[in-house]
Amino acid sequence: MQIPLLPAERRAEFDAGLRHRAIRGGIAVVAGIVLVTIFSGFTVSLIVAALVALALYAVPWDLLRFGRFVVPAAAIILAILYPYYRDDLFQIPLFGVFPSTDTAVTMTIFIMMAIGLNIVVGYAGLLDLGYVAFYAMGAYTAAWFATPHFSEYGTHHIGSVGVSPESPGFHVSIWLVVLMAGLFTAIVGVIIGLPTLRLRGDYLAIVTLGFGEIMPQIARNGDDLFGTGFNLTNGAQGINPIDPPGFGNAISSATGLPSDYLSFNADFLGKELGNIEVFYWTALALLLFTVFCSVRLRDSRLGRAWVAIREDETAAAAMGVPLMRTKTWAYAAGAFFGGIAGAYYASFKGAVFPDDFFFNISVFILCMVILGGMGNVWGVIVGGGFLAYLNQEGLGNIGAEINETFGTNIDVPLYQFGIFGVILVLVMLFKPEGLIPSARRKAEFQEGVSDEPLYDVQR
């Protein structure tokens, strides 16, 4: 394949890369087609998916002008169109059918939280074991300002959609609530970070662990906060129903669409769409916003300061990096996206309960970051999506396949955290940098970071 627009050297590099990738990708695609055909049967969607994957992988797009945008753009288009072709996709051996749109919403939200935690852990190197607290605060922000919970304080409606004007309590538009949740959790992250971020390593992890353990207890016992009689969280009963998002009366009048998600029903491009698809596309838009902000932060001056602290805190301080301020910004940025994810997830589920915010959620999100590759946004997306899928549908499908094949009666989801632990152990043994690591961390693991003697350098 000749690319006349490239200089001779770049064209030779392009052709060599194309040949090597085409061979490796072709072998992997053929093996995948054979494997899926044997265990799940042959379908046209299998060939189409294989050809798309081969085209995206085999061509060294990064050598072409604007080529670095090809793969992300293709991934975004495929994600947007997912509800249209999901029912026609082939079955994956052992895992079964592809995730439903409902599951895809949950996967997208958990990926958002994993990207937020990646800012703290992957960029700045701060081990945070209490990230679930920001998720909880975002969810309860939605519960306070988009439910009848505080009805004793009167009726206040600000841009609410699909809610009766006479409905008591606070009913603020979910779009405003999502922003409020992000800002609120960012402020709380700063307040908590100021006294705790002076610690390092294991000490910081223990303090954040304690913070993550405190929040579920406040949520469970917040119906009589500190014995004052003030009902903040409604205790173990939780708060519901939470208002769904909506399009607003102006957009509804202009387009003829229903104003709220729950009554959405339309026929678009030959497919009957409902509220789940709209929830999915909205979650996807929030995820794209999170990815964009994360990438821009990574490449900014602040992001480089985070990486410097992660690599060597003492050296960073000696070079003039303000440690406390830089760490606090990392904590605030991670908390911001955790709050947004929590508020939107609460609106999607329509309720908030204390059992949703225990410590294992923090560990679960941290596993996503470690599995995908700390510091790499695309790796975190893959790791977060995979573990979230296993948690929602994957383990159940695996259990059903095993029981049907061997005639057993094993409840595989019952052992989910043991399975996640095995996955992490295997990753740490065979690919400690993660599935898709950042270039810097990959070099650290493969080449080492030990100092080279000055004598050897001079020679």
WOFEN-V705998 format. One record per pair of residues at least 6 apart in sequence whose ideal C-beta (glycine too) atoms are under 8 Angstrom apart, sorted by the first residue. I is the first residue (numbers start at 1). J is the second residue. D is the distance in whole Angstrom. If there is no record, write none. Layout:
i:I j:J d:D
i:I j:J d:D
This chain:
i:1 j:14 d:8
i:1 j:15 d:6
i:1 j:18 d:6
i:2 j:11 d:7
i:2 j:15 d:7
i:3 j:10 d:8
i:3 j:11 d:5
i:3 j:14 d:5
i:3 j:15 d:8
i:3 j:64 d:7
i:4 j:11 d:8
i:5 j:65 d:8
i:6 j:14 d:6
i:6 j:63 d:7
i:6 j:64 d:8
i:10 j:63 d:6
i:13 j:60 d:8
i:13 j:63 d:6
i:14 j:60 d:6
i:14 j:63 d:5
i:14 j:64 d:8
i:17 j:60 d:4
i:17 j:63 d:7
i:18 j:58 d:6
i:18 j:59 d:6
i:18 j:60 d:6
i:21 j:57 d:6
i:21 j:58 d:4
i:21 j:59 d:7
i:21 j:60 d:7
i:22 j:54 d:8
i:22 j:58 d:4
i:25 j:53 d:8
i:25 j:54 d:5
i:25 j:57 d:5
i:25 j:58 d:5
i:26 j:54 d:7
i:26 j:58 d:8
i:29 j:50 d:5
i:29 j:53 d:7
i:29 j:54 d:5
i:32 j:50 d:7
i:33 j:46 d:6
i:33 j:47 d:7
i:33 j:50 d:6
i:35 j:93 d:6
i:36 j:42 d:8
i:36 j:46 d:6
i:36 j:90 d:6
i:36 j:91 d:8
i:36 j:92 d:7
i:36 j:93 d:6
i:37 j:46 d:7
i:38 j:93 d:8
i:39 j:93 d:4
i:39 j:94 d:8
i:40 j:90 d:6
i:40 j:91 d:4
i:40 j:92 d:7
i:40 j:93 d:5
i:41 j:90 d:8
i:41 j:91 d:7
i:43 j:90 d:4
i:45 j:85 d:7
i:45 j:88 d:5
i:45 j:89 d:5
i:45 j:90 d:5
i:46 j:90 d:4
i:49 j:89 d:7
i:49 j:90 d:7
i:52 j:74 d:8
i:52 j:78 d:8
i:56 j:70 d:7
i:56 j:71 d:5
i:56 j:74 d:6
i:60 j:67 d:8
i:61 j:67 d:4
i:61 j:68 d:7
i:61 j:70 d:4
i:61 j:71 d:6
i:62 j:68 d:5
i:64 j:70 d:8
i:76 j:288 d:7
i:79 j:284 d:6
i:80 j:281 d:7
i:80 j:284 d:7
i:82 j:101 d:7
i:82 j:104 d:7
i:82 j:280 d:8
i:83 j:101 d:5
i:83 j:271 d:7
i:83 j:273 d:7
i:83 j:277 d:5
i:83 j:280 d:7
i:84 j:269 d:7
i:84 j:271 d:6
i:86 j:98 d:6
i:86 j:99 d:8
i:86 j:100 d:7
i:86 j:101 d:7
i:89 j:97 d:7
i:89 j:98 d:5
i:91 j:97 d:6
i:92 j:98 d:7
i:94 j:397 d:8
i:94 j:398 d:6
i:94 j:401 d:6
i:95 j:394 d:6
i:95 j:397 d:5
i:95 j:398 d:7
i:95 j:401 d:8
i:96 j:397 d:4
i:96 j:400 d:7
i:96 j:401 d:6
i:97 j:397 d:7
i:99 j:107 d:6
i:99 j:389 d:5
i:99 j:392 d:7
i:99 j:393 d:6
i:100 j:393 d:7
i:101 j:276 d:5
i:101 j:277 d:6
i:101 j:280 d:5
i:102 j:276 d:5
i:103 j:389 d:7
i:103 j:392 d:5
i:103 j:393 d:5
i:104 j:280 d:6
i:105 j:276 d:7
i:105 j:279 d:5
i:105 j:280 d:5
i:105 j:283 d:5
i:105 j:348 d:6
i:106 j:345 d:8
i:106 j:348 d:8
i:106 j:388 d:6
i:106 j:392 d:5
i:107 j:384 d:8
i:107 j:385 d:5
i:107 j:388 d:4
i:107 j:389 d:6
i:107 j:392 d:7
i:108 j:280 d:7
i:108 j:283 d:4
i:108 j:284 d:6
i:108 j:286 d:8
i:108 j:287 d:5
i:109 j:283 d:6
i:109 j:341 d:5
i:109 j:344 d:6
i:109 j:345 d:5
i:109 j:348 d:7
i:110 j:341 d:8
i:110 j:365 d:7
i:110 j:368 d:7
i:110 j:384 d:6
i:110 j:387 d:8
i:110 j:388 d:4
i:111 j:287 d:6
i:111 j:368 d:8
i:111 j:380 d:7
i:111 j:381 d:6
i:111 j:384 d:4
i:111 j:385 d:6
i:111 j:388 d:7
i:112 j:283 d:8
i:112 j:286 d:6
i:112 j:287 d:5
i:112 j:290 d:5
i:112 j:337 d:6
i:112 j:340 d:7
i:112 j:341 d:4
i:113 j:131 d:7
i:113 j:135 d:6
i:113 j:337 d:7
i:113 j:338 d:5
i:113 j:341 d:5
i:113 j:342 d:8
i:113 j:365 d:5
i:113 j:384 d:8
i:114 j:365 d:5
i:114 j:368 d:4
i:114 j:369 d:6
i:114 j:372 d:7
i:114 j:380 d:5
i:114 j:381 d:8
i:114 j:383 d:7
i:114 j:384 d:4
i:115 j:287 d:8
i:115 j:290 d:5
i:115 j:291 d:7
i:115 j:294 d:5
i:115 j:337 d:6
i:115 j:377 d:6
i:115 j:380 d:6
i:115 j:381 d:7
i:115 j:384 d:7
i:116 j:131 d:8
i:116 j:134 d:8
i:116 j:290 d:7
i:116 j:333 d:8
i:116 j:334 d:5
i:116 j:335 d:7
i:116 j:336 d:7
i:116 j:337 d:3
i:116 j:338 d:5
i:116 j:341 d:7
i:117 j:128 d:7
i:117 j:131 d:5
i:117 j:334 d:6
i:117 j:338 d:7
i:117 j:365 d:5
i:117 j:366 d:7
i:117 j:368 d:8
i:117 j:369 d:6
i:118 j:294 d:7
i:118 j:334 d:8
i:118 j:369 d:5
i:118 j:374 d:7
i:118 j:375 d:7
i:118 j:377 d:7
i:118 j:380 d:5
i:119 j:294 d:6
i:119 j:297 d:7
i:119 j:306 d:8
i:119 j:330 d:6
i:119 j:333 d:5
i:119 j:334 d:4
i:119 j:337 d:7
i:120 j:126 d:5
i:120 j:128 d:5
i:120 j:131 d:7
i:120 j:330 d:5
i:120 j:331 d:6
i:120 j:333 d:8
i:120 j:334 d:4
i:121 j:127 d:6
i:121 j:128 d:6
i:121 j:366 d:7
i:121 j:369 d:6
i:121 j:374 d:6
i:122 j:369 d:6
i:122 j:374 d:4
i:122 j:375 d:4
i:122 j:376 d:7
i:122 j:380 d:7
i:122 j:438 d:8
i:123 j:297 d:8
i:123 j:298 d:6
i:123 j:303 d:6
i:123 j:306 d:4
i:123 j:307 d:6
i:123 j:310 d:7
i:123 j:330 d:6
i:123 j:375 d:6
i:124 j:306 d:4
i:124 j:309 d:6
i:124 j:310 d:6
i:124 j:326 d:7
i:124 j:327 d:6
i:124 j:330 d:4
i:125 j:306 d:8
i:125 j:309 d:6
i:125 j:310 d:3
i:125 j:311 d:8
i:126 j:197 d:7
i:126 j:204 d:6
i:126 j:327 d:6
i:126 j:330 d:6
i:126 j:331 d:7
i:127 j:201 d:7
i:127 j:202 d:8
i:127 j:204 d:6
i:127 j:205 d:4
i:127 j:208 d:7
i:128 j:204 d:8
i:128 j:205 d:8
i:128 j:208 d:5
i:128 j:331 d:8
i:128 j:334 d:7
i:128 j:362 d:8
i:128 j:366 d:8
i:129 j:205 d:5
i:129 j:206 d:8
i:129 j:208 d:5
i:129 j:209 d:4
i:129 j:212 d:6
i:129 j:359 d:8
i:129 j:362 d:5
i:129 j:363 d:7
i:129 j:366 d:7
i:130 j:208 d:4
i:130 j:209 d:6
i:130 j:210 d:7
i:130 j:211 d:4
i:130 j:212 d:3
i:130 j:213 d:7
i:130 j:215 d:8
i:130 j:362 d:6
i:131 j:208 d:8
i:131 j:212 d:7
i:131 j:334 d:7
i:131 j:338 d:6
i:131 j:361 d:8
i:131 j:362 d:5
i:131 j:365 d:6
i:131 j:366 d:7
i:132 j:212 d:5
i:132 j:215 d:7
i:132 j:216 d:8
i:132 j:357 d:5
i:132 j:358 d:7
i:132 j:359 d:7
i:132 j:361 d:4
i:132 j:362 d:4
i:132 j:365 d:7
i:133 j:211 d:6
i:133 j:212 d:5
i:133 j:214 d:8
i:133 j:215 d:4
i:133 j:357 d:8
i:134 j:185 d:5
i:134 j:188 d:7
i:134 j:189 d:7
i:134 j:334 d:7
i:134 j:335 d:4
i:134 j:338 d:3
i:134 j:339 d:6
i:134 j:342 d:7
i:135 j:338 d:5
i:135 j:339 d:8
i:135 j:341 d:6
i:135 j:342 d:4
i:135 j:345 d:8
i:135 j:357 d:7
i:135 j:361 d:7
i:136 j:215 d:5
i:136 j:216 d:7
i:136 j:219 d:6
i:136 j:342 d:6
i:136 j:356 d:8
i:136 j:357 d:4
i:137 j:181 d:7
i:137 j:184 d:6
i:137 j:185 d:5
i:137 j:188 d:6
i:137 j:215 d:7
i:137 j:339 d:6
i:137 j:342 d:7
i:138 j:181 d:4
i:138 j:182 d:7
i:138 j:184 d:8
i:138 j:185 d:6
i:138 j:338 d:6
i:138 j:339 d:3
i:138 j:340 d:6
i:138 j:341 d:7
i:138 j:342 d:3
i:138 j:343 d:4
i:138 j:346 d:7
i:139 j:181 d:8
i:139 j:342 d:4
i:139 j:343 d:6
i:139 j:345 d:6
i:139 j:346 d:4
i:139 j:352 d:5
i:139 j:356 d:7
i:139 j:357 d:7
i:140 j:219 d:7
i:140 j:233 d:6
i:140 j:239 d:8
i:140 j:342 d:8
i:140 j:346 d:8
i:140 j:352 d:6
i:141 j:177 d:6
i:141 j:180 d:6
i:141 j:181 d:4
i:141 j:184 d:6
i:141 j:185 d:8
i:141 j:339 d:7
i:141 j:342 d:8
i:141 j:343 d:6
i:142 j:174 d:7
i:142 j:177 d:5
i:142 j:178 d:8
i:142 j:181 d:6
i:142 j:242 d:5
i:142 j:342 d:8
i:142 j:343 d:4
i:142 j:344 d:8
i:142 j:346 d:4
i:142 j:347 d:6
i:142 j:352 d:7
i:143 j:149 d:6
i:143 j:233 d:8
i:143 j:238 d:8
i:143 j:239 d:4
i:143 j:240 d:8
i:143 j:242 d:6
i:143 j:346 d:6
i:143 j:352 d:4
i:144 j:150 d:7
i:144 j:170 d:7
i:144 j:239 d:8
i:145 j:170 d:5
i:145 j:171 d:8
i:145 j:172 d:4
i:145 j:177 d:5
i:145 j:180 d:7
i:146 j:160 d:7
i:146 j:170 d:7
i:146 j:171 d:6
i:146 j:172 d:6
i:146 j:174 d:6
i:146 j:177 d:5
i:146 j:242 d:5
i:146 j:243 d:4
i:146 j:347 d:7
i:147 j:169 d:6
i:147 j:170 d:7
i:147 j:171 d:8
i:147 j:239 d:5
i:147 j:240 d:7
i:147 j:241 d:7
i:147 j:242 d:5
i:147 j:243 d:7
i:148 j:167 d:6
i:148 j:168 d:5
i:148 j:169 d:4
i:149 j:169 d:6
i:149 j:170 d:8
i:149 j:231 d:8
i:149 j:234 d:7
i:149 j:239 d:5
i:150 j:169 d:5
i:150 j:170 d:6
i:151 j:168 d:4
i:151 j:169 d:4
i:153 j:169 d:8
i:153 j:170 d:8
i:154 j:168 d:8
i:155 j:166 d:7
i:155 j:167 d:7
i:155 j:168 d:5
i:155 j:169 d:7
i:156 j:169 d:8
i:156 j:170 d:5
i:156 j:171 d:7
i:156 j:172 d:8
i:157 j:163 d:7
i:157 j:165 d:6
i:157 j:167 d:8
i:157 j:171 d:5
i:157 j:172 d:8
i:158 j:171 d:7
i:158 j:172 d:5
i:158 j:173 d:6
i:158 j:176 d:7
i:159 j:172 d:7
i:159 j:173 d:3
i:159 j:175 d:8
i:159 j:176 d:6
i:159 j:248 d:7
i:160 j:171 d:4
i:160 j:172 d:7
i:160 j:173 d:6
i:160 j:243 d:6
i:160 j:246 d:8
i:161 j:173 d:7
i:161 j:243 d:8
i:161 j:244 d:8
i:161 j:245 d:7
i:161 j:246 d:3
i:161 j:247 d:7
i:161 j:248 d:6
i:161 j:249 d:7
i:161 j:259 d:5
i:161 j:260 d:5
i:162 j:243 d:7
i:162 j:244 d:6
i:162 j:246 d:5
i:162 j:259 d:6
i:162 j:260 d:3
i:162 j:261 d:8
i:162 j:262 d:6
i:162 j:263 d:7
i:163 j:171 d:5
i:163 j:243 d:6
i:171 j:243 d:6
i:172 j:180 d:8
i:173 j:246 d:7
i:173 j:248 d:8
i:174 j:243 d:6
i:174 j:244 d:7
i:174 j:245 d:4
i:174 j:246 d:7
i:174 j:343 d:8
i:174 j:344 d:8
i:174 j:347 d:5
i:175 j:245 d:7
i:177 j:343 d:6
i:177 j:347 d:8
i:178 j:286 d:8
i:178 j:340 d:5
i:178 j:343 d:5
i:178 j:344 d:6
i:179 j:340 d:8
i:180 j:343 d:8
i:181 j:339 d:4
i:181 j:340 d:6
i:181 j:342 d:6
i:181 j:343 d:4
i:182 j:336 d:4
i:182 j:337 d:7
i:182 j:339 d:5
i:182 j:340 d:4
i:182 j:343 d:8
i:183 j:336 d:7
i:183 j:339 d:8
i:184 j:339 d:6
i:185 j:335 d:4
i:185 j:336 d:6
i:185 j:338 d:6
i:185 j:339 d:3
i:185 j:342 d:8
i:186 j:332 d:4
i:186 j:333 d:7
i:186 j:335 d:5
i:186 j:336 d:4
i:186 j:339 d:7
i:187 j:332 d:8
i:188 j:335 d:7
i:189 j:328 d:8
i:189 j:331 d:5
i:189 j:332 d:5
i:189 j:334 d:7
i:189 j:335 d:3
i:189 j:336 d:8
i:190 j:328 d:6
i:190 j:331 d:7
i:190 j:332 d:5
i:192 j:211 d:6
i:192 j:331 d:7
i:193 j:327 d:7
i:193 j:328 d:5
i:193 j:331 d:4
i:193 j:332 d:7
i:194 j:324 d:7
i:194 j:328 d:6
i:196 j:204 d:7
i:196 j:207 d:5
i:196 j:208 d:7
i:196 j:211 d:8
i:197 j:204 d:7
i:197 j:324 d:6
i:197 j:327 d:4
i:197 j:328 d:6
i:197 j:331 d:7
i:198 j:324 d:7
i:199 j:207 d:6
i:200 j:313 d:7
i:209 j:359 d:7
i:212 j:359 d:6
i:212 j:362 d:5
i:213 j:359 d:6
i:215 j:357 d:6
i:216 j:354 d:6
i:216 j:357 d:5
i:216 j:358 d:5
i:216 j:359 d:8
i:218 j:225 d:8
i:218 j:232 d:8
i:218 j:233 d:7
i:219 j:233 d:5
i:219 j:354 d:4
i:219 j:357 d:6
i:220 j:233 d:8
i:220 j:235 d:6
i:220 j:236 d:6
i:220 j:354 d:4
i:221 j:235 d:7
i:222 j:231 d:7
i:222 j:232 d:4
i:222 j:233 d:3
i:222 j:234 d:7
i:222 j:235 d:6
i:223 j:231 d:5
i:223 j:232 d:7
i:223 j:233 d:6
i:223 j:234 d:5
i:223 j:235 d:3
i:223 j:237 d:8
i:224 j:230 d:7
i:224 j:231 d:7
i:224 j:235 d:8
i:225 j:231 d:8
i:225 j:232 d:5
i:233 j:239 d:7
i:233 j:352 d:8
i:233 j:354 d:7
i:235 j:354 d:7
i:236 j:353 d:8
i:236 j:354 d:6
i:236 j:355 d:8
i:237 j:353 d:8
i:238 j:351 d:6
i:238 j:352 d:5
i:238 j:353 d:4
i:238 j:354 d:7
i:239 j:351 d:7
i:239 j:352 d:5
i:240 j:350 d:6
i:240 j:351 d:3
i:240 j:352 d:7
i:241 j:350 d:5
i:241 j:351 d:7
i:242 j:346 d:5
i:242 j:347 d:5
i:242 j:349 d:8
i:242 j:350 d:5
i:242 j:351 d:6
i:242 j:352 d:7
i:243 j:347 d:7
i:244 j:260 d:6
i:244 j:261 d:5
i:244 j:262 d:5
i:244 j:275 d:8
i:244 j:347 d:6
i:244 j:350 d:7
i:245 j:260 d:8
i:245 j:261 d:5
i:245 j:279 d:8
i:245 j:282 d:6
i:245 j:344 d:8
i:245 j:347 d:6
i:246 j:252 d:8
i:246 j:259 d:5
i:246 j:260 d:4
i:246 j:261 d:6
i:247 j:255 d:8
i:247 j:257 d:6
i:247 j:258 d:8
i:247 j:259 d:6
i:247 j:260 d:8
i:248 j:259 d:7
i:249 j:259 d:6
i:251 j:257 d:7
i:251 j:259 d:8
i:252 j:258 d:7
i:252 j:259 d:4
i:257 j:264 d:7
i:257 j:266 d:7
i:258 j:264 d:5
i:258 j:265 d:7
i:261 j:275 d:5
i:261 j:278 d:5
i:261 j:279 d:6
i:262 j:275 d:5
i:263 j:275 d:8
i:264 j:273 d:7
i:264 j:274 d:6
i:264 j:275 d:5
i:264 j:278 d:5
i:265 j:272 d:7
i:265 j:273 d:7
i:265 j:274 d:6
i:266 j:272 d:8
i:266 j:273 d:5
i:267 j:273 d:7
i:279 j:348 d:6
i:282 j:344 d:8
i:283 j:344 d:7
i:283 j:348 d:8
i:286 j:340 d:6
i:286 j:341 d:8
i:286 j:344 d:6
i:290 j:337 d:5
i:290 j:340 d:8
i:291 j:377 d:6
i:291 j:381 d:7
i:293 j:333 d:8
i:293 j:337 d:8
i:294 j:337 d:8
i:294 j:377 d:5
i:295 j:377 d:6
i:297 j:303 d:5
i:297 j:333 d:6
i:298 j:306 d:8
i:298 j:377 d:7
i:302 j:326 d:7
i:302 j:329 d:6
i:305 j:316 d:7
i:305 j:321 d:5
i:305 j:326 d:5
i:306 j:326 d:6
i:306 j:330 d:6
i:307 j:375 d:8
i:307 j:440 d:7
i:308 j:315 d:7
i:308 j:316 d:4
i:308 j:319 d:7
i:308 j:321 d:6
i:309 j:316 d:5
i:309 j:321 d:6
i:309 j:323 d:7
i:309 j:326 d:6
i:309 j:327 d:7
i:310 j:375 d:8
i:313 j:323 d:7
i:316 j:323 d:7
i:317 j:323 d:5
i:346 j:352 d:5
i:360 j:417 d:7
i:364 j:387 d:7
i:364 j:391 d:7
i:364 j:420 d:7
i:365 j:384 d:8
i:367 j:383 d:8
i:367 j:387 d:6
i:367 j:420 d:6
i:367 j:423 d:8
i:367 j:424 d:6
i:368 j:380 d:6
i:368 j:383 d:5
i:368 j:384 d:4
i:368 j:387 d:5
i:368 j:388 d:7
i:369 j:380 d:6
i:369 j:383 d:7
i:369 j:384 d:8
i:370 j:383 d:7
i:370 j:424 d:7
i:370 j:427 d:7
i:370 j:434 d:7
i:371 j:383 d:4
i:371 j:386 d:7
i:371 j:387 d:6
i:371 j:423 d:7
i:371 j:424 d:7
i:371 j:427 d:6
i:371 j:434 d:6
i:371 j:435 d:6
i:372 j:378 d:8
i:372 j:379 d:4
i:372 j:380 d:4
i:372 j:381 d:7
i:372 j:382 d:5
i:372 j:383 d:3
i:372 j:384 d:6
i:372 j:434 d:6
i:372 j:435 d:6
i:372 j:436 d:6
i:373 j:379 d:3
i:373 j:380 d:7
i:373 j:383 d:7
i:373 j:433 d:6
i:373 j:434 d:3
i:373 j:435 d:6
i:373 j:436 d:5
i:373 j:437 d:4
i:373 j:438 d:6
i:373 j:441 d:7
i:374 j:380 d:8
i:374 j:434 d:6
i:374 j:437 d:8
i:374 j:438 d:8
i:374 j:441 d:6
i:375 j:437 d:7
i:375 j:438 d:4
i:375 j:440 d:7
i:375 j:441 d:6
i:376 j:434 d:7
i:376 j:436 d:6
i:376 j:437 d:6
i:376 j:438 d:4
i:376 j:441 d:8
i:378 j:436 d:6
i:379 j:434 d:5
i:379 j:435 d:6
i:379 j:436 d:3
i:379 j:437 d:6
i:379 j:438 d:7
i:382 j:435 d:6
i:382 j:436 d:6
i:383 j:434 d:7
i:383 j:435 d:6
i:383 j:436 d:8
i:387 j:420 d:7
i:387 j:423 d:8
i:390 j:416 d:7
i:390 j:419 d:7
i:390 j:420 d:8
i:391 j:416 d:6
i:395 j:412 d:5
i:395 j:413 d:4
i:395 j:416 d:6
i:395 j:419 d:7
i:396 j:412 d:7
i:396 j:413 d:6
i:398 j:412 d:5
i:399 j:410 d:6
i:399 j:411 d:6
i:399 j:412 d:3
i:399 j:413 d:6
i:402 j:408 d:6
i:402 j:410 d:6
i:402 j:412 d:7
i:403 j:409 d:6
i:403 j:410 d:6
i:412 j:419 d:8
i:427 j:434 d:7
i:427 j:435 d:7
i:432 j:445 d:6
i:433 j:441 d:5
i:433 j:442 d:5
i:433 j:444 d:8
i:433 j:445 d:4
i:433 j:446 d:8
i:434 j:441 d:7
i:437 j:445 d:7
